[in-house]
Amino acid sequence: MHEFDTEPPPKYKSVALVLGVTGIVGNSLMEILPLSDTPGGPWKVYGVARRPQPAWNAGDPITYIQCDISDPQQAGDRLSKLADVTHIFYVTWTSRATEPERCAANGAMLRNVLEAVIPNAPNLQHICLQTGRKHYIGPFETFGKIKSHEPPFHEDLPRLDAPNFYYVLEDILTEEVKKKKKKEKTITWSVHRPGAIFGFSPYSLMNVLGSLCVYAAICKHEGTKLRFPGNRTGWEAMQDASDADLIAEHQIWAATDPNAKNEAYNCSNGDVFRWKQLWEVLAEQFGLDYDGVCDQDGGSESERVTLEEMMKDKAEVWEEIVKENGLVRTKLEEVGCWWIVDFTLSVDSGVDSMNKSKERGFVGFRNSKSSVASWIDKIRAHKIVP
């Protein structure tokens, strides 16, 4: 027996339960939490997702748990055993046809998790809940039909008068935490509201940057220009974004800093950009010429062709690209979410304020142009796009 065989197992100061570990922010949390210099560490990490563990995160030092948290029985059976959990990072959601249906489905998922973990994890300290910018502008189906808040968005703005599953999640979180308050140790919480997220995950339901990389790869393969599928408003408007690693750092800060407890926070990179600037970055990364909005070249904006329309017959093209470049086998509908790109590239300015986080001690930031380039490198490194 070697001497190291008798060494005790590593000791952990904190134990994270990450719900949605294969999503954009879940992937970042999975990589950042185990690092030796992460605040609150050393961390043990449980990562939960509905699907089997993908090859692209199989080498990370986490305990992967396949679990469909929409199933209360399965959630109870698999999560109630995690008695050592000290922090929950809830960074998942599910899509439905209407917002009332999304409210019901997402609310049930969060409640299933909290009812399984809170009574069985005596050392649970903090719960991070990720929602997003729709807190201020409303769900997609009401966009343009109700009056949303004017930017810059700050956390004290009241809720809009419309169904919103983000509001439901916040209410369930505070309700479940209050149940714990009696003679037992109080659990703290934080809510995190990023904007458009730049990051890596082939499994994300709303991955704008990943979808744009797939679109650019198809343009490269077919020898066409990278045509901007948005409108002039989206081309010119001042926007901000949220780097996935920054969001993970923001949540870890809120989970471990006493000054950050029991508050909702915006989370964005701290700079602003126009999509016409990032379009140039995307084109350069893939070695493409590009076009801006239609009316720059003599056409009218009514001639706009959406990305959803452009990509509707490209499934076989994507199969060719995957095969020719030895990429991870994916279907086009798995790696391209076209409607969210069309929406994102067509809206007016929608920036937030990070003052609340700064005033409480969070000073993280990202350069959005550099963020785009670095995530494209990572998407390529994992052989999702050539």
KEKE-3310 file (N, C-alpha, C; in steps of 0.2 Angstrom, whole numbers, plus 5000, padded with zeros to 4 digits):
npx = (5004:5003:5009:5001:4988:4983:4979:4967:4951:4948:4944:4930:4924:4913:4898:4891:4875:4871:4859:4854:4866:4872:4868:4871:4876:4877:4887:4898:4898:4901:4914:4921:4918:4925:4939:4954:4955:4943:4930:4924:4928:4937:4927:4914:4905:4889:4881:4867:4856:4844:4847:4858:4876:4885:4899:4907:4908:4913:4925:4926:4928:4916:4901:4890:4873:4860:4844:4827:4820:4807:4799:4792:4793:4805:4814:4813:4818:4831:4837:4835:4844:4856:4863:4873:4873:4877:4875:4864:4863:4852:4850:4842:4828:4812:4804:4788:4772:4764:4765:4758:4758:4772:4774:4768:4775:4788:4788:4784:4795:4805:4800:4799:4813:4817:4809:4814:4827:4829:4823:4831:4845:4854:4864:4862:4864:4863:4853:4854:4846:4843:4836:4831:4832:4819:4812:4810:4805:4795:4787:4791:4779:4771:4778:4779:4765:4762:4766:4783:4797:4807:4824:4839:4838:4834:4835:4825:4813:4796:4786:4779:4762:4758:4758:4772:4785:4797:4793:4785:4794:4803:4793:4791:4803:4806:4795:4798:4810:4806:4798:4808:4813:4812:4815:4826:4841:4843:4840:4848:4846:4848:4844:4847:4849:4853:4857:4856:4865:4882:4891:4896:4887:4880:4868:4859:4843:4842:4854:4862:4874:4880:4872:4874:4887:4885:4877:4887:4896:4889:4888:4901:4904:4896:4900:4895:4891:4891:4876:4867:4854:4845:4836:4836:4835:4840:4853:4859:4856:4861:4867:4869:4877:4879:4892:4895:4904:4906:4893:4893:4903:4897:4886:4892:4899:4888:4883:4893:4897:4893:4887:4879:4867:4850:4844:4840:4849:4855:4865:4877:4890:4896:4899:4895:4888:4886:4877:4882:4895:4899:4896:4905:4916:4912:4912:4925:4931:4927:4932:4925:4916:4904:4887:4877:4862:4847:4844:4855:4862:4854:4842:4825:4820:4809:4812:4819:4826:4823:4833:4828:4820:4831:4838:4829:4830:4842:4847:4853:4864:4871:4874:4883:4894:4897:4901:4912:4921:4924:4916:4908:4894:4879:4862:4855:4844:4847:4858:4855:4846:4835:4825:4827:4838:4834:4825:4833:4842:4834:4829:4826:4837:4842:4848:4855:4858:4872:4875:4870:4876:4889:4890:4888:4899:4903:4914:4917:4919:4917:4925:4915:4917:4929:4924:4915:4924:4932:4923:4919:4931:4931:4919:4923:4935:4929:4924:4911:4908:4917)
npy = (4994:5011:5026:5037:5031:5030:5042:5054:5058:5073:5088:5098:5115:5120:5115:5113:5113:5112:5116:5113:5111:5108:5119:5136:5145:5136:5128:5136:5138:5125:5124:5134:5134:5122:5127:5131:5144:5149:5159:5155:5142:5126:5119:5106:5099:5096:5092:5094:5088:5085:5077:5063:5064:5075:5072:5083:5089:5079:5077:5085:5090:5085:5079:5071:5071:5064:5069:5072:5086:5090:5080:5076:5065:5059:5069:5071:5058:5058:5070:5072:5065:5072:5077:5085:5097:5114:5126:5131:5133:5138:5137:5134:5131:5128:5127:5132:5133:5145:5159:5158:5144:5142:5148:5139:5126:5130:5135:5123:5115:5122:5121:5108:5105:5113:5108:5095:5097:5107:5102:5091:5095:5100:5109:5119:5135:5145:5151:5153:5161:5161:5173:5184:5197:5199:5201:5215:5218:5210:5195:5186:5185:5195:5206:5222:5224:5227:5240:5241:5243:5258:5258:5264:5248:5246:5237:5240:5243:5241:5226:5221:5222:5208:5190:5181:5170:5172:5180:5171:5162:5169:5172:5159:5155:5164:5160:5147:5148:5156:5146:5139:5147:5147:5139:5135:5136:5151:5152:5161:5171:5175:5184:5184:5193:5192:5199:5196:5182:5178:5163:5146:5132:5118:5114:5124:5133:5146:5151:5164:5168:5155:5150:5160:5157:5144:5148:5157:5147:5140:5150:5151:5139:5138:5149:5162:5179:5185:5189:5201:5197:5205:5221:5238:5245:5236:5235:5247:5251:5254:5242:5229:5215:5199:5190:5173:5167:5178:5179:5168:5170:5181:5175:5167:5176:5182:5172:5170:5182:5191:5204:5203:5197:5191:5199:5206:5206:5214:5208:5212:5215:5227:5236:5244:5241:5241:5231:5231:5233:5221:5212:5214:5208:5195:5191:5192:5182:5171:5172:5179:5190:5203:5208:5222:5229:5227:5239:5246:5243:5248:5241:5239:5240:5232:5221:5212:5197:5184:5175:5163:5160:5159:5148:5137:5127:5121:5109:5098:5103:5107:5094:5090:5099:5095:5082:5083:5091:5084:5086:5086:5076:5083:5089:5102:5108:5107:5115:5127:5141:5150:5159:5167:5173:5181:5189:5196:5203:5213:5222:5238:5249:5242:5242:5239:5243:5242:5247:5243:5231:5235:5244:5236:5228:5220:5219:5214:5213:5212:5214:5216:5213:5206:5195:5189:5184:5175:5166:5160:5154:5144:5137:5132:5124:5114:5107:5110:5119:5122)
npz = (5000:4995:5003:5000:4999:5012:5016:5022:5015:5005:5013:5014:5014:5009:5001:4986:4977:4961:4951:4934:4928:4915:4908:4902:4912:4922:4918:4919:4933:4937:4933:4939:4953:4959:4959:4967:4973:4974:4982:4998:4997:5001:4988:4987:4974:4968:4953:4944:4931:4918:4908:4902:4908:4898:4886:4886:4899:4907:4912:4923:4940:4948:4956:4947:4944:4937:4935:4934:4938:4937:4940:4955:4963:4958:4960:4974:4979:4974:4977:4991:4998:4999:5011:5015:5008:5007:5000:4987:4970:4958:4942:4931:4919:4912:4896:4890:4881:4884:4895:4907:4908:4909:4921:4930:4927:4929:4942:4949:4948:4955:4968:4970:4971:4982:4992:4993:4997:5008:5020:5023:5023:5035:5036:5026:5020:5010:4996:4979:4966:4949:4938:4927:4913:4909:4920:4920:4907:4904:4899:4883:4875:4878:4874:4868:4870:4882:4894:4897:4909:4908:4902:4911:4919:4936:4952:4961:4954:4951:4950:4934:4927:4923:4919:4925:4925:4932:4943:4950:4954:4963:4973:4978:4982:4993:5001:5004:5011:5022:5029:5035:5045:5061:5075:5069:5060:5050:5033:5020:5005:4987:4972:4955:4940:4925:4909:4891:4889:4887:4884:4886:4881:4873:4876:4880:4880:4876:4869:4863:4857:4855:4845:4835:4831:4825:4814:4808:4805:4795:4785:4782:4777:4766:4758:4759:4764:4780:4785:4793:4804:4811:4814:4810:4822:4831:4826:4829:4842:4859:4869:4882:4890:4898:4904:4906:4915:4923:4929:4936:4945:4952:4958:4967:4975:4981:4988:4998:5004:5017:5016:5005:5006:5005:4994:4978:4962:4948:4934:4924:4911:4913:4903:4888:4871:4853:4842:4829:4831:4838:4828:4818:4825:4827:4813:4810:4818:4811:4799:4789:4777:4779:4780:4785:4791:4781:4774:4772:4761:4750:4750:4758:4775:4776:4769:4777:4781:4792:4804:4808:4797:4787:4791:4791:4781:4783:4789:4784:4778:4790:4795:4786:4789:4802:4800:4791:4798:4809:4821:4837:4837:4833:4831:4820:4826:4839:4842:4838:4841:4834:4835:4847:4844:4833:4840:4850:4842:4837:4846:4855:4865:4880:4894:4910:4928:4938:4950:4963:4966:4966:4976:4987:4986:4976:4962:4950:4932:4914:4898:4884:4870:4871:4878:4869:4859:4867:4871:4859:4856:4865:4862:4850:4854:4861:4850:4845:4835:4819)
capx = (5000:5007:5008:4995:4982:4980:4977:4960:4948:4949:4939:4927:4921:4906:4895:4886:4871:4870:4853:4855:4873:4874:4867:4877:4879:4878:4893:4903:4898:4904:4921:4924:4917:4931:4945:4957:4955:4936:4928:4920:4931:4936:4920:4912:4900:4884:4878:4861:4853:4839:4850:4865:4881:4888:4906:4911:4910:4914:4931:4926:4928:4910:4897:4885:4867:4854:4837:4822:4817:4799:4796:4793:4796:4812:4818:4813:4822:4838:4840:4834:4850:4862:4862:4879:4873:4877:4873:4860:4863:4847:4851:4838:4821:4809:4800:4781:4769:4762:4768:4754:4761:4779:4774:4766:4780:4795:4786:4784:4802:4809:4797:4801:4820:4817:4805:4818:4833:4829:4822:4836:4851:4854:4869:4860:4865:4861:4850:4855:4841:4844:4830:4834:4830:4812:4809:4809:4802:4789:4788:4791:4773:4768:4782:4775:4758:4761:4772:4788:4801:4812:4831:4843:4834:4837:4832:4819:4808:4790:4784:4774:4756:4757:4761:4779:4787:4802:4790:4783:4800:4805:4789:4792:4810:4805:4790:4801:4815:4802:4796:4814:4814:4809:4821:4832:4846:4840:4843:4848:4845:4849:4841:4852:4845:4857:4854:4858:4871:4887:4894:4896:4883:4876:4861:4855:4837:4842:4861:4862:4881:4881:4868:4877:4893:4882:4875:4893:4900:4886:4890:4908:4904:4892:4904:4891:4892:4887:4871:4864:4846:4840:4833:4841:4835:4845:4860:4862:4855:4866:4865:4874:4877:4881:4897:4893:4908:4904:4887:4894:4907:4892:4882:4897:4900:4882:4882:4898:4898:4888:4884:4875:4862:4843:4843:4840:4854:4856:4871:4879:4897:4898:4901:4889:4890:4881:4878:4886:4902:4900:4895:4912:4920:4910:4914:4933:4932:4926:4935:4919:4914:4898:4882:4873:4854:4846:4843:4862:4864:4849:4835:4821:4820:4804:4815:4823:4825:4825:4838:4823:4819:4837:4840:4824:4832:4850:4849:4858:4871:4875:4876:4889:4899:4899:4905:4918:4926:4925:4913:4903:4888:4873:4858:4854:4839:4850:4863:4853:4839:4835:4820:4829:4843:4830:4822:4839:4845:4829:4826:4829:4842:4839:4854:4854:4862:4876:4877:4868:4881:4895:4889:4889:4906:4905:4918:4918:4917:4920:4924:4910:4920:4934:4920:4913:4930:4934:4918:4920:4937:4929:4915:4928:4939:4924:4922:4904:4908:4923)
capy = (5000:5017:5031:5041:5028:5031:5049:5055:5062:5080:5092:5104:5120:5122:5110:5116:5109:5116:5114:5115:5111:5108:5125:5141:5147:5130:5125:5140:5136:5119:5125:5139:5132:5118:5130:5132:5151:5152:5161:5150:5135:5122:5117:5100:5101:5091:5095:5091:5090:5080:5072:5060:5068:5075:5071:5089:5090:5073:5077:5090:5087:5086:5073:5072:5068:5064:5070:5077:5089:5092:5074:5077:5058:5058:5075:5069:5052:5059:5076:5072:5061:5076:5080:5089:5103:5121:5131:5129:5137:5136:5141:5131:5133:5124:5131:5130:5137:5151:5161:5154:5137:5142:5149:5132:5121:5132:5135:5116:5112:5125:5119:5101:5105:5115:5103:5089:5098:5111:5098:5086:5097:5104:5115:5123:5142:5151:5149:5158:5160:5165:5174:5188:5204:5199:5204:5222:5220:5206:5189:5188:5185:5202:5212:5227:5224:5230:5245:5239:5248:5261:5257:5258:5245:5245:5232:5242:5244:5236:5221:5222:5219:5202:5184:5181:5165:5175:5182:5165:5158:5173:5171:5152:5155:5167:5157:5141:5150:5158:5140:5136:5151:5146:5139:5132:5141:5155:5152:5167:5170:5180:5183:5186:5195:5194:5200:5191:5178:5175:5158:5140:5126:5116:5112:5129:5134:5153:5153:5168:5167:5148:5150:5164:5153:5139:5152:5159:5141:5138:5155:5150:5132:5140:5154:5168:5184:5185:5194:5203:5196:5210:5227:5244:5247:5231:5236:5253:5252:5253:5236:5226:5208:5196:5184:5167:5166:5184:5178:5163:5174:5186:5171:5164:5182:5183:5166:5169:5188:5193:5210:5202:5192:5193:5204:5204:5210:5214:5206:5213:5215:5234:5240:5244:5240:5241:5225:5232:5232:5214:5209:5214:5203:5188:5190:5191:5176:5165:5174:5181:5196:5203:5214:5225:5229:5227:5246:5249:5242:5250:5238:5242:5235:5227:5215:5209:5190:5182:5169:5158:5159:5157:5142:5132:5121:5120:5103:5093:5107:5106:5087:5090:5102:5091:5076:5085:5094:5079:5089:5083:5075:5087:5091:5109:5111:5106:5120:5133:5143:5155:5165:5171:5178:5186:5194:5200:5208:5218:5226:5244:5248:5239:5241:5239:5247:5237:5251:5240:5226:5238:5247:5230:5225:5216:5224:5211:5216:5209:5217:5212:5211:5200:5190:5186:5181:5170:5160:5157:5150:5138:5133:5128:5119:5108:5104:5111:5122:5122)
capz = (5000:4995:5008:4999:5000:5018:5017:5023:5009:5006:5017:5010:5018:5007:4997:4981:4973:4955:4947:4928:4927:4909:4905:4901:4919:4926:4915:4922:4940:4938:4932:4944:4960:4962:4959:4974:4975:4974:4989:5001:4996:4995:4987:4984:4969:4965:4947:4942:4925:4916:4903:4905:4908:4892:4886:4887:4906:4910:4916:4928:4947:4951:4956:4942:4946:4932:4938:4931:4944:4936:4943:4962:4966:4957:4964:4981:4980:4972:4981:4998:5001:4999:5017:5016:5004:5011:4995:4981:4964:4954:4936:4926:4918:4906:4891:4888:4875:4886:4901:4913:4908:4911:4928:4933:4926:4933:4950:4952:4948:4960:4974:4971:4973:4989:4997:4994:5000:5014:5027:5024:5023:5041:5036:5021:5021:5005:4989:4973:4961:4943:4934:4921:4911:4908:4926:4919:4901:4903:4895:4876:4872:4879:4872:4864:4871:4889:4895:4901:4912:4904:4905:4914:4924:4943:4955:4965:4950:4953:4945:4929:4928:4918:4922:4924:4930:4937:4949:4954:4957:4968:4978:4980:4986:4999:5005:5007:5016:5028:5033:5039:5051:5068:5080:5065:5057:5045:5026:5016:4997:4982:4965:4950:4934:4920:4902:4886:4892:4883:4887:4882:4882:4868:4878:4882:4876:4874:4868:4857:4855:4852:4839:4830:4829:4821:4808:4805:4802:4789:4780:4780:4773:4759:4755:4759:4769:4787:4785:4800:4803:4814:4811:4811:4829:4834:4824:4831:4849:4864:4873:4887:4890:4904:4903:4910:4921:4928:4932:4941:4951:4955:4962:4972:4979:4985:4992:5003:5007:5022:5014:4999:5008:5004:4989:4971:4959:4941:4933:4917:4911:4915:4898:4883:4864:4848:4838:4823:4833:4839:4821:4815:4829:4825:4806:4810:4821:4806:4792:4784:4775:4782:4778:4791:4790:4773:4770:4771:4754:4745:4751:4763:4781:4776:4766:4782:4782:4799:4805:4808:4790:4784:4794:4791:4777:4783:4793:4780:4778:4796:4795:4782:4792:4808:4797:4787:4803:4815:4827:4841:4833:4835:4826:4820:4831:4846:4844:4835:4844:4830:4837:4852:4840:4829:4845:4853:4837:4835:4851:4857:4870:4886:4899:4917:4932:4942:4956:4969:4967:4967:4983:4992:4986:4970:4958:4944:4926:4908:4891:4880:4864:4873:4880:4863:4856:4871:4871:4853:4856:4869:4858:4845:4858:4863:4844:4843:4828:4816)
cpx = (5004:5005:5002:4988:4979:4978:4970:4957:4948:4943:4936:4923:4914:4904:4890:4882:4869:4864:4853:4862:4876:4872:4872:4880:4881:4885:4899:4904:4902:4912:4924:4924:4923:4938:4948:4956:4948:4933:4923:4923:4935:4929:4919:4906:4896:4881:4872:4858:4849:4842:4856:4870:4885:4896:4910:4912:4911:4920:4932:4925:4922:4906:4891:4879:4861:4848:4833:4818:4809:4795:4797:4795:4803:4816:4818:4818:4829:4841:4840:4840:4856:4862:4868:4879:4873:4874:4869:4861:4858:4847:4848:4831:4819:4804:4793:4778:4767:4765:4764:4757:4768:4779:4772:4772:4786:4794:4787:4791:4806:4806:4799:4809:4820:4814:4809:4824:4833:4828:4827:4843:4852:4859:4868:4861:4862:4858:4851:4850:4842:4837:4833:4830:4822:4808:4806:4805:4796:4791:4788:4784:4769:4772:4779:4768:4757:4767:4777:4792:4806:4819:4834:4838:4838:4832:4826:4813:4802:4789:4779:4768:4755:4760:4768:4782:4793:4799:4788:4789:4803:4800:4790:4798:4809:4800:4794:4806:4811:4800:4802:4815:4809:4814:4827:4836:4843:4844:4843:4847:4847:4846:4845:4848:4850:4853:4855:4865:4876:4891:4894:4891:4879:4869:4856:4849:4838:4850:4862:4869:4882:4878:4871:4883:4890:4881:4882:4896:4896:4887:4897:4908:4901:4895:4900:4893:4888:4882:4868:4856:4842:4838:4838:4841:4840:4852:4863:4861:4860:4863:4871:4873:4880:4886:4895:4897:4907:4898:4888:4898:4902:4888:4886:4898:4894:4881:4887:4899:4892:4884:4879:4869:4855:4841:4843:4845:4854:4863:4873:4887:4900:4900:4894:4892:4884:4882:4882:4893:4904:4900:4902:4917:4918:4912:4922:4934:4932:4928:4930:4919:4907:4894:4879:4866:4853:4846:4850:4864:4858:4842:4832:4821:4815:4806:4819:4821:4828:4830:4834:4822:4825:4839:4835:4826:4839:4852:4854:4865:4875:4877:4883:4895:4901:4903:4912:4923:4927:4922:4909:4897:4882:4869:4857:4850:4842:4855:4861:4846:4838:4830:4823:4835:4839:4827:4828:4842:4840:4826:4830:4834:4838:4845:4851:4859:4866:4877:4875:4873:4887:4895:4890:4895:4908:4908:4919:4916:4920:4920:4920:4913:4925:4930:4918:4919:4932:4929:4918:4925:4935:4924:4918:4932:4935:4921:4914:4903:4916:4927)
cpy = (5006:5022:5035:5038:5028:5038:5050:5059:5069:5083:5097:5108:5121:5116:5113:5111:5114:5113:5117:5116:5110:5114:5130:5143:5141:5127:5129:5139:5130:5119:5129:5137:5127:5121:5132:5139:5154:5153:5156:5143:5132:5119:5110:5102:5095:5095:5091:5093:5084:5075:5069:5065:5068:5074:5077:5092:5084:5073:5082:5087:5088:5079:5074:5068:5069:5064:5074:5080:5091:5086:5074:5070:5058:5063:5073:5063:5054:5065:5076:5069:5066:5080:5085:5096:5109:5126:5128:5135:5135:5140:5137:5133:5128:5129:5128:5135:5144:5153:5158:5147:5137:5144:5143:5127:5123:5132:5128:5113:5115:5122:5112:5100:5107:5111:5097:5091:5102:5106:5093:5088:5102:5110:5119:5131:5147:5147:5155:5156:5164:5166:5178:5194:5204:5201:5211:5223:5215:5200:5190:5189:5192:5208:5216:5228:5227:5235:5242:5244:5251:5259:5264:5255:5244:5240:5234:5244:5239:5231:5223:5219:5213:5196:5184:5175:5167:5177:5176:5162:5162:5172:5164:5152:5158:5163:5150:5142:5152:5152:5138:5141:5149:5145:5136:5138:5144:5153:5159:5165:5176:5179:5187:5187:5197:5196:5195:5188:5176:5169:5152:5135:5124:5114:5118:5131:5141:5155:5157:5167:5160:5148:5154:5161:5148:5143:5154:5153:5139:5143:5153:5143:5134:5145:5160:5173:5183:5190:5195:5202:5200:5215:5233:5246:5242:5233:5242:5254:5250:5247:5234:5219:5205:5190:5179:5166:5172:5182:5173:5166:5178:5181:5168:5170:5183:5178:5166:5176:5190:5200:5209:5198:5195:5199:5202:5209:5209:5211:5207:5214:5222:5238:5240:5243:5241:5234:5225:5232:5225:5210:5208:5209:5196:5186:5189:5185:5170:5167:5176:5188:5197:5209:5216:5224:5230:5234:5249:5248:5243:5246:5241:5237:5230:5221:5211:5201:5187:5176:5163:5155:5156:5150:5136:5126:5119:5114:5099:5097:5106:5099:5087:5093:5098:5085:5078:5088:5090:5082:5084:5082:5079:5088:5099:5112:5111:5112:5127:5135:5150:5161:5169:5176:5183:5192:5199:5205:5213:5222:5233:5243:5246:5237:5242:5243:5242:5241:5247:5235:5229:5241:5242:5226:5221:5221:5220:5214:5211:5214:5213:5209:5205:5194:5186:5181:5175:5164:5157:5152:5143:5134:5129:5123:5113:5105:5104:5114:5122:5128)
cpz = (5000:5001:5007:4999:5007:5020:5017:5016:5010:5010:5014:5015:5016:5002:4992:4978:4967:4951:4940:4926:4920:4905:4904:4908:4923:4924:4919:4930:4941:4937:4937:4951:4963:4962:4966:4977:4975:4981:4991:5001:5002:4995:4984:4980:4967:4959:4945:4936:4923:4912:4906:4904:4901:4892:4888:4894:4910:4914:4922:4935:4951:4952:4952:4944:4941:4935:4935:4937:4943:4939:4951:4965:4965:4960:4971:4983:4979:4976:4988:5002:5001:5005:5019:5012:5009:5006:4989:4976:4959:4948:4930:4925:4913:4902:4891:4883:4878:4893:4907:4914:4911:4919:4932:4933:4930:4940:4953:4952:4954:4967:4975:4974:4981:4994:4998:4998:5007:5020:5028:5023:5029:5040:5030:5023:5017:4999:4984:4968:4955:4939:4928:4919:4910:4914:4924:4912:4900:4899:4887:4873:4873:4877:4867:4865:4878:4889:4899:4904:4907:4907:4907:4919:4931:4947:4959:4961:4951:4948:4940:4930:4923:4921:4920:4928:4934:4944:4954:4957:4963:4974:4982:4985:4993:5004:5008:5012:5022:5032:5037:5045:5057:5073:5076:5063:5051:5038:5023:5009:4994:4976:4961:4943:4929:4914:4897:4888:4886:4886:4883:4885:4876:4870:4880:4877:4873:4873:4862:4854:4851:4845:4833:4827:4824:4814:4804:4801:4795:4784:4777:4775:4766:4755:4754:4764:4775:4787:4792:4799:4807:4810:4812:4818:4832:4832:4827:4839:4854:4868:4878:4887:4897:4902:4908:4916:4926:4932:4938:4947:4955:4960:4968:4977:4984:4990:4998:5006:5011:5020:5008:5000:5007:5000:4982:4967:4952:4940:4926:4917:4913:4910:4893:4876:4860:4844:4832:4825:4834:4833:4818:4819:4827:4818:4806:4813:4816:4799:4787:4783:4778:4779:4785:4789:4783:4770:4770:4764:4749:4746:4757:4769:4781:4772:4770:4781:4789:4799:4805:4801:4786:4785:4793:4786:4777:4788:4790:4779:4784:4797:4792:4786:4798:4805:4795:4792:4809:4821:4831:4837:4836:4829:4826:4825:4838:4848:4841:4838:4840:4832:4842:4849:4837:4834:4848:4848:4834:4840:4852:4863:4877:4891:4906:4921:4937:4949:4962:4971:4969:4974:4988:4991:4980:4964:4951:4938:4920:4902:4887:4874:4866:4875:4874:4860:4861:4872:4864:4853:4860:4866:4853:4849:4860:4856:4843:4836:4826:4817)
residu = (MET:HIS:GLU:PHE:ASP:THR:GLU:PRO:PRO:PRO:LYS:TYR:LYS:SER:VAL:ALA:LEU:VAL:LEU:GLY:VAL:THR:GLY:ILE:VAL:GLY:ASN:SER:LEU:MET:GLU:ILE:LEU:PRO:LEU:SER:ASP:THR:PRO:GLY:GLY:PRO:TRP:LYS:VAL:TYR:GLY:VAL:ALA:ARG:ARG:PRO:GLN:PRO:ALA:TRP:ASN:ALA:GLY:ASP:PRO:ILE:THR:TYR:ILE:GLN:CYS:ASP:ILE:SER:ASP:PRO:GLN:GLN:ALA:GLY:ASP:ARG:LEU:SER:LYS:LEU:ALA:ASP:VAL:THR:HIS:ILE:PHE:TYR:VAL:THR:TRP:THR:SER:ARG:ALA:THR:GLU:PRO:GLU:ARG:CYS:ALA:ALA:ASN:GLY:ALA:MET:LEU:ARG:ASN:VAL:LEU:GLU:ALA:VAL:ILE:PRO:ASN:ALA:PRO:ASN:LEU:GLN:HIS:ILE:CYS:LEU:GLN:THR:GLY:ARG:LYS:HIS:TYR:ILE:GLY:PRO:PHE:GLU:THR:PHE:GLY:LYS:ILE:LYS:SER:HIS:GLU:PRO:PRO:PHE:HIS:GLU:ASP:LEU:PRO:ARG:LEU:ASP:ALA:PRO:ASN:PHE:TYR:TYR:VAL:LEU:GLU:ASP:ILE:LEU:THR:GLU:GLU:VAL:LYS:LYS:LYS:LYS:LYS:LYS:GLU:LYS:THR:ILE:THR:TRP:SER:VAL:HIS:ARG:PRO:GLY:ALA:ILE:PHE:GLY:PHE:SER:PRO:TYR:SER:LEU:MET:ASN:VAL:LEU:GLY:SER:LEU:CYS:VAL:TYR:ALA:ALA:ILE:CYS:LYS:HIS:GLU:GLY:THR:LYS:LEU:ARG:PHE:PRO:GLY:ASN:ARG:THR:GLY:TRP:GLU:ALA:MET:GLN:ASP:ALA:SER:ASP:ALA:ASP:LEU:ILE:ALA:GLU:HIS:GLN:ILE:TRP:ALA:ALA:THR:ASP:PRO:ASN:ALA:LYS:ASN:GLU:ALA:TYR:ASN:CYS:SER:ASN:GLY:ASP:VAL:PHE:ARG:TRP:LYS:GLN:LEU:TRP:GLU:VAL:LEU:ALA:GLU:GLN:PHE:GLY:LEU:ASP:TYR:ASP:GLY:VAL:CYS:ASP:GLN:ASP:GLY:GLY:SER:GLU:SER:GLU:ARG:VAL:THR:LEU:GLU:GLU:MET:MET:LYS:ASP:LYS:ALA:GLU:VAL:TRP:GLU:GLU:ILE:VAL:LYS:GLU:ASN:GLY:LEU:VAL:ARG:THR:LYS:LEU:GLU:GLU:VAL:GLY:CYS:TRP:TRP:ILE:VAL:ASP:PHE:THR:LEU:SER:VAL:ASP:SER:GLY:VAL:ASP:SER:MET:ASN:LYS:SER:LYS:GLU:ARG:GLY:PHE:VAL:GLY:PHE:ARG:ASN:SER:LYS:SER:SER:VAL:ALA:SER:TRP:ILE:ASP:LYS:ILE:ARG:ALA:HIS:LYS:ILE:VAL:PRO)
# end
